[in-house]
Amino acid sequence: MKICKKCNLKLPPEVFHKHSDTLDDLASNCKACNKVRAKELYKENPERHRRYATESYHRNLEVNRAKSRERAKAIPKEIKNAQARKYRLQNKEHVNEQLKKRRLADPERFKNYKRKAYVNRSEQQKEADKAYRTRYREKNRARKNELSRLYYRRIKPLILRHPKNEVPLEEQIRRKKRRLECARKRYAETPEKQHLRSAEYRSRNREKLLAALRKWAKDNPDKVKAYTKKWYAENRDRSIANSIHWVKENRERFNENNRKRLAVARTEMSDIYIKKLLKDTKSPCRIVKKEHIELKRSILTLKRELSAKGVKRFANCRPQSMS
Ligand SMILES: [Zn+2]
Protein backbone atom coordinates (compact mmCIF):
# COMPACT_ATOMS: atom_id res chain seq x y z
CA MET A 1 0.00 0.00 0.00
CA LYS A 2 1.13 3.48 -0.81
CA ILE A 3 -0.09 6.90 0.18
CA CYS A 4 -0.91 9.35 -2.63
CA LYS A 5 0.84 12.71 -2.20
CA LYS A 6 -2.18 14.52 -3.55
CA CYS A 7 -5.25 13.02 -1.92
CA ASN A 8 -3.37 11.39 1.01
CA LEU A 9 -5.29 8.15 0.66
CA LYS A 10 -3.73 4.77 1.36
CA LEU A 11 -4.09 2.89 -1.94
CA PRO A 12 -2.91 -0.38 -3.56
CA PRO A 13 0.05 -0.10 -5.98
CA GLU A 14 -2.10 -0.96 -9.08
CA VAL A 15 -3.75 2.46 -9.04
CA PHE A 16 -0.37 4.23 -9.49
CA HIS A 17 1.30 4.76 -12.86
CA LYS A 18 4.75 3.30 -13.33
CA HIS A 19 7.58 5.76 -12.92
CA SER A 20 11.28 4.87 -13.37
CA ASP A 21 12.73 7.80 -11.34
CA THR A 22 11.25 6.80 -7.96
CA LEU A 23 12.50 4.28 -5.42
CA ASP A 24 9.49 2.00 -5.67
CA ASP A 25 9.16 2.60 -9.46
CA LEU A 26 5.68 4.11 -8.95
CA ALA A 27 4.46 7.68 -9.45
CA SER A 28 3.78 9.71 -6.32
CA ASN A 29 0.20 10.64 -7.29
CA CYS A 30 -2.55 8.09 -7.95
CA LYS A 31 -4.13 7.58 -11.37
CA ALA A 32 -7.38 9.35 -10.40
CA CYS A 33 -5.53 12.42 -9.18
CA ASN A 34 -3.40 12.47 -12.31
CA LYS A 35 -6.53 12.41 -14.41
CA VAL A 36 -8.02 15.36 -12.56
CA ARG A 37 -4.74 17.28 -12.94
CA ALA A 38 -4.58 16.50 -16.65
CA LYS A 39 -8.07 17.88 -17.12
CA GLU A 40 -7.13 21.05 -15.29
CA LEU A 41 -4.02 21.50 -17.38
CA TYR A 42 -6.06 21.00 -20.56
CA LYS A 43 -8.57 23.64 -19.48
CA GLU A 44 -5.77 26.10 -18.68
CA ASN A 45 -4.30 25.87 -22.17
CA PRO A 46 -6.17 23.71 -24.64
CA GLU A 47 -4.28 25.15 -27.61
CA ARG A 48 -0.96 23.86 -26.27
CA HIS A 49 -2.52 20.41 -25.79
CA ARG A 50 -3.84 20.25 -29.26
CA ARG A 51 -0.49 21.31 -30.69
CA TYR A 52 1.24 18.67 -28.66
CA ALA A 53 -1.20 15.99 -29.78
CA THR A 54 -0.76 16.94 -33.44
CA GLU A 55 3.00 16.93 -33.14
CA SER A 56 2.98 13.60 -31.38
CA TYR A 57 0.68 12.18 -34.05
CA HIS A 58 3.00 13.25 -36.85
CA ARG A 59 6.13 12.22 -34.99
CA ASN A 60 4.86 8.68 -34.47
CA LEU A 61 2.85 8.37 -37.65
CA GLU A 62 4.71 5.41 -39.17
CA VAL A 63 5.01 3.54 -35.90
CA ASN A 64 1.32 4.07 -35.09
CA ARG A 65 0.24 3.01 -38.50
CA ALA A 66 2.31 -0.17 -38.30
CA LYS A 67 0.82 -0.89 -34.91
CA SER A 68 -2.77 -0.39 -36.03
CA ARG A 69 -2.09 -2.55 -39.07
CA GLU A 70 -0.89 -5.32 -36.80
CA ARG A 71 -3.97 -4.96 -34.66
CA ALA A 72 -6.25 -5.05 -37.70
CA LYS A 73 -4.57 -8.24 -38.91
CA ALA A 74 -5.53 -9.99 -35.72
CA ILE A 75 -9.27 -9.30 -36.18
CA PRO A 76 -11.09 -12.18 -37.93
CA LYS A 77 -12.23 -11.56 -41.50
CA GLU A 78 -15.93 -12.08 -40.80
CA ILE A 79 -15.96 -9.46 -38.09
CA LYS A 80 -14.06 -7.01 -40.28
CA ASN A 81 -16.52 -7.56 -43.15
CA ALA A 82 -19.46 -7.10 -40.85
CA GLN A 83 -17.97 -3.92 -39.46
CA ALA A 84 -17.30 -2.58 -42.94
CA ARG A 85 -20.85 -3.41 -44.01
CA LYS A 86 -22.25 -1.66 -40.98
CA TYR A 87 -20.09 1.37 -41.67
CA ARG A 88 -21.12 1.50 -45.30
CA LEU A 89 -24.80 1.30 -44.36
CA GLN A 90 -24.51 4.00 -41.74
CA ASN A 91 -22.43 6.31 -43.95
CA LYS A 92 -23.93 5.60 -47.31
CA GLU A 93 -23.64 9.08 -48.76
CA HIS A 94 -20.12 9.63 -47.57
CA VAL A 95 -18.97 6.25 -48.89
CA ASN A 96 -20.57 6.88 -52.25
CA GLU A 97 -18.94 10.27 -52.49
CA GLN A 98 -15.54 8.81 -51.65
CA LEU A 99 -16.04 6.11 -54.22
CA LYS A 100 -16.96 8.65 -56.85
CA LYS A 101 -13.81 10.62 -56.10
CA ARG A 102 -11.69 7.51 -56.43
CA ARG A 103 -13.39 6.61 -59.67
CA LEU A 104 -12.74 10.03 -61.14
CA ALA A 105 -9.12 10.00 -59.98
CA ASP A 106 -8.36 6.60 -61.51
CA PRO A 107 -10.93 5.71 -64.17
CA GLU A 108 -8.78 2.92 -65.62
CA ARG A 109 -8.88 0.98 -62.38
CA PHE A 110 -12.67 1.17 -62.13
CA LYS A 111 -13.31 0.26 -65.75
CA ASN A 112 -15.42 -2.92 -66.06
CA TYR A 113 -15.43 -3.01 -62.28
CA LYS A 114 -18.58 -5.11 -61.99
CA ARG A 115 -17.42 -7.42 -64.75
CA LYS A 116 -14.07 -7.98 -63.07
CA ALA A 117 -15.77 -8.61 -59.75
CA TYR A 118 -18.07 -11.11 -61.46
CA VAL A 119 -15.19 -12.93 -63.15
CA ASN A 120 -13.18 -13.07 -59.94
CA ARG A 121 -16.06 -14.10 -57.69
CA SER A 122 -15.56 -16.91 -55.21
CA GLU A 123 -16.21 -20.59 -55.95
CA GLN A 124 -19.00 -20.52 -53.41
CA GLN A 125 -20.64 -17.60 -55.18
CA LYS A 126 -20.23 -19.38 -58.52
CA GLU A 127 -22.13 -22.38 -57.17
CA ALA A 128 -24.83 -20.13 -55.79
CA ASP A 129 -25.18 -18.30 -59.12
CA LYS A 130 -25.46 -21.58 -60.98
CA ALA A 131 -28.15 -22.87 -58.62
CA TYR A 132 -30.05 -19.61 -59.00
CA ARG A 133 -29.91 -19.77 -62.79
CA THR A 134 -31.18 -23.37 -62.79
CA ARG A 135 -34.01 -22.48 -60.44
CA TYR A 136 -34.96 -19.47 -62.55
CA ARG A 137 -34.97 -21.49 -65.77
CA GLU A 138 -37.16 -24.21 -64.26
CA LYS A 139 -39.57 -21.67 -62.89
CA ASN A 140 -39.93 -19.70 -66.12
CA ARG A 141 -39.59 -22.49 -68.66
CA ALA A 142 -43.23 -22.50 -69.75
CA ARG A 143 -43.36 -18.73 -70.05
CA LYS A 144 -40.12 -18.54 -71.98
CA ASN A 145 -41.17 -21.31 -74.36
CA GLU A 146 -44.43 -19.53 -75.01
CA LEU A 147 -42.64 -16.25 -75.70
CA SER A 148 -40.16 -17.93 -78.05
CA ARG A 149 -43.00 -19.60 -79.87
CA LEU A 150 -44.81 -16.29 -80.34
CA TYR A 151 -41.62 -14.58 -81.41
CA TYR A 152 -40.74 -17.30 -83.88
CA ARG A 153 -44.22 -17.24 -85.37
CA ARG A 154 -43.89 -13.52 -85.93
CA ILE A 155 -40.48 -13.60 -87.57
CA LYS A 156 -40.91 -16.88 -89.43
CA PRO A 157 -41.72 -15.20 -92.76
CA LEU A 158 -38.61 -13.06 -92.43
CA ILE A 159 -36.44 -16.06 -91.65
CA LEU A 160 -37.79 -17.99 -94.60
CA ARG A 161 -37.18 -15.05 -96.90
CA HIS A 162 -33.60 -14.65 -95.75
CA PRO A 163 -31.06 -15.75 -98.39
CA LYS A 164 -29.13 -17.64 -95.71
CA ASN A 165 -32.00 -20.10 -95.59
CA GLU A 166 -31.68 -21.19 -99.17
CA VAL A 167 -29.63 -24.09 -97.93
CA PRO A 168 -28.42 -26.72 -100.41
CA LEU A 169 -30.01 -30.12 -100.09
CA GLU A 170 -26.89 -31.89 -98.80
CA GLU A 171 -26.58 -29.34 -96.04
CA GLN A 172 -30.23 -29.77 -95.13
CA ILE A 173 -29.74 -33.53 -94.92
CA ARG A 174 -26.59 -33.08 -92.85
CA ARG A 175 -28.40 -30.79 -90.43
CA LYS A 176 -31.31 -33.13 -90.11
CA LYS A 177 -28.97 -36.03 -89.40
CA ARG A 178 -27.23 -33.99 -86.76
CA ARG A 179 -30.54 -33.08 -85.12
CA LEU A 180 -31.54 -36.74 -85.07
CA GLU A 181 -28.18 -37.72 -83.60
CA CYS A 182 -28.56 -35.17 -80.84
CA ALA A 183 -32.08 -36.34 -80.08
CA ARG A 184 -30.90 -39.96 -79.95
CA LYS A 185 -28.09 -39.00 -77.62
CA ARG A 186 -30.47 -37.13 -75.35
CA TYR A 187 -32.80 -40.10 -75.35
CA ALA A 188 -29.99 -42.53 -74.48
CA GLU A 189 -28.88 -40.32 -71.61
CA THR A 190 -32.26 -39.60 -70.02
CA PRO A 191 -34.93 -41.86 -71.52
CA GLU A 192 -37.50 -41.24 -68.77
CA LYS A 193 -37.23 -37.49 -69.13
CA GLN A 194 -37.61 -37.69 -72.92
CA HIS A 195 -40.64 -40.00 -72.61
CA LEU A 196 -42.20 -37.53 -70.25
CA ARG A 197 -41.46 -34.62 -72.54
CA SER A 198 -42.87 -36.29 -75.59
CA ALA A 199 -45.97 -37.38 -73.67
CA GLU A 200 -46.44 -33.81 -72.54
CA TYR A 201 -46.00 -32.54 -76.08
CA ARG A 202 -48.54 -35.04 -77.43
CA SER A 203 -51.12 -34.21 -74.80
CA ARG A 204 -50.61 -30.50 -75.34
CA ASN A 205 -50.93 -30.74 -79.13
CA ARG A 206 -53.42 -33.58 -79.33
CA GLU A 207 -55.85 -31.88 -81.69
CA LYS A 208 -53.13 -30.60 -83.97
CA LEU A 209 -51.38 -33.96 -84.22
CA LEU A 210 -54.63 -35.83 -84.86
CA ALA A 211 -55.58 -33.36 -87.60
CA ALA A 212 -52.18 -33.79 -89.24
CA LEU A 213 -52.47 -37.57 -89.03
CA ARG A 214 -55.95 -37.50 -90.56
CA LYS A 215 -54.77 -35.29 -93.38
CA TRP A 216 -51.82 -37.57 -94.06
CA ALA A 217 -54.08 -40.64 -94.03
CA LYS A 218 -56.41 -38.94 -96.49
CA ASP A 219 -53.51 -38.09 -98.80
CA ASN A 220 -51.93 -41.56 -98.57
CA PRO A 221 -54.74 -44.13 -98.57
CA ASP A 222 -52.54 -46.80 -100.15
CA LYS A 223 -49.92 -46.44 -97.48
CA VAL A 224 -52.55 -46.59 -94.76
CA LYS A 225 -53.95 -49.78 -96.28
CA ALA A 226 -50.49 -51.33 -96.50
CA TYR A 227 -49.62 -50.36 -92.94
CA THR A 228 -52.92 -51.65 -91.60
CA LYS A 229 -52.52 -54.93 -93.42
CA LYS A 230 -48.99 -55.31 -92.16
CA TRP A 231 -50.02 -54.48 -88.62
CA TYR A 232 -52.85 -57.01 -88.67
CA ALA A 233 -50.55 -59.65 -90.08
CA GLU A 234 -47.95 -59.00 -87.41
CA ASN A 235 -50.41 -58.61 -84.52
CA ARG A 236 -53.08 -61.15 -85.37
CA ASP A 237 -53.90 -62.17 -81.83
CA ARG A 238 -53.94 -58.64 -80.64
CA SER A 239 -56.15 -57.43 -83.47
CA ILE A 240 -58.65 -60.24 -82.88
CA ALA A 241 -58.64 -59.51 -79.16
CA ASN A 242 -59.14 -55.82 -79.92
CA SER A 243 -62.09 -56.55 -82.21
CA ILE A 244 -63.74 -58.82 -79.68
CA HIS A 245 -63.23 -56.25 -76.99
CA TRP A 246 -64.69 -53.51 -79.16
CA VAL A 247 -67.75 -55.60 -80.07
CA LYS A 248 -68.35 -56.40 -76.40
CA GLU A 249 -68.11 -52.76 -75.44
CA ASN A 250 -70.17 -51.49 -78.40
CA ARG A 251 -72.73 -54.23 -78.98
CA GLU A 252 -75.45 -51.81 -80.10
CA ARG A 253 -73.24 -50.02 -82.57
CA PHE A 254 -71.93 -53.32 -83.89
CA ASN A 255 -75.47 -54.55 -84.60
CA GLU A 256 -76.45 -51.24 -86.11
CA ASN A 257 -73.39 -51.26 -88.39
CA ASN A 258 -74.14 -54.80 -89.45
CA ARG A 259 -77.71 -53.90 -90.32
CA LYS A 260 -76.55 -50.95 -92.36
CA ARG A 261 -73.91 -52.97 -94.18
CA LEU A 262 -76.42 -55.68 -94.98
CA ALA A 263 -78.92 -53.13 -96.26
CA VAL A 264 -76.33 -51.61 -98.54
CA ALA A 265 -75.18 -55.04 -99.74
CA ARG A 266 -78.78 -55.99 -100.53
CA THR A 267 -79.49 -52.85 -102.44
CA GLU A 268 -76.25 -52.96 -104.38
CA MET A 269 -76.21 -56.74 -104.74
CA SER A 270 -72.53 -56.90 -103.95
CA ASP A 271 -70.43 -59.96 -104.82
CA ILE A 272 -70.06 -60.96 -101.19
CA TYR A 273 -73.80 -60.72 -100.62
CA ILE A 274 -74.61 -62.90 -103.62
CA LYS A 275 -71.93 -65.36 -102.67
CA LYS A 276 -73.50 -65.66 -99.24
CA LEU A 277 -76.92 -66.24 -100.76
CA LEU A 278 -75.48 -68.98 -102.96
CA LYS A 279 -73.88 -70.69 -100.00
CA ASP A 280 -76.92 -70.31 -97.75
CA THR A 281 -79.33 -71.90 -100.24
CA LYS A 282 -78.74 -75.53 -100.99
CA SER A 283 -76.90 -74.63 -104.14
CA PRO A 284 -75.09 -77.42 -106.00
CA CYS A 285 -71.90 -75.46 -106.36
CA ARG A 286 -69.25 -76.02 -103.70
CA ILE A 287 -66.94 -73.47 -105.25
CA VAL A 288 -68.68 -70.24 -106.20
CA LYS A 289 -67.32 -68.91 -109.45
CA LYS A 290 -67.57 -65.52 -111.04
CA GLU A 291 -70.15 -66.78 -113.57
CA HIS A 292 -72.35 -68.14 -110.81
CA ILE A 293 -72.41 -64.77 -109.14
CA GLU A 294 -73.27 -63.02 -112.40
CA LEU A 295 -76.07 -65.48 -113.07
CA LYS A 296 -77.54 -65.21 -109.61
CA ARG A 297 -77.39 -61.41 -109.83
CA SER A 298 -79.30 -61.42 -113.10
CA ILE A 299 -81.95 -63.71 -111.61
CA LEU A 300 -82.26 -61.54 -108.53
CA THR A 301 -82.55 -58.40 -110.64
CA LEU A 302 -85.30 -59.97 -112.71
CA LYS A 303 -87.17 -61.13 -109.60
CA ARG A 304 -86.98 -57.67 -108.10
CA GLU A 305 -88.30 -56.09 -111.26
CA LEU A 306 -91.23 -58.49 -111.30
CA SER A 307 -91.87 -57.83 -107.65
CA ALA A 308 -91.89 -54.12 -108.29
CA LYS A 309 -94.53 -54.70 -110.98
CA GLY A 310 -96.72 -56.39 -108.37
CA VAL A 311 -95.99 -60.06 -108.83
CA LYS A 312 -96.65 -61.36 -105.36
CA ARG A 313 -94.57 -64.48 -105.69
CA PHE A 314 -91.35 -62.43 -105.68
CA ALA A 315 -92.40 -59.94 -102.98
CA ASN A 316 -89.70 -61.20 -100.63
CA CYS A 317 -87.00 -60.45 -103.21
CA ARG A 318 -87.33 -56.71 -102.72
CA PRO A 319 -84.31 -55.35 -100.90
CA GLN A 320 -86.19 -53.50 -98.18
CA SER A 321 -88.51 -56.37 -97.29
CA MET A 322 -85.89 -59.05 -96.94
CA SER A 323 -85.04 -60.12 -93.44
ZN1 LIG B 1 -4.50 10.59 -5.21
Boltz pocket constraint, residues with backbone or C-beta under 6 A from the ligand:
constraints:
  - pocket:
      binder: B
      contacts: [[A, 4], [A, 5], [A, 6], [A, 7], [A, 8], [A, 9], [A, 29], [A, 30], [A, 31], [A, 32], [A, 33]]
      max_distance: 6.0
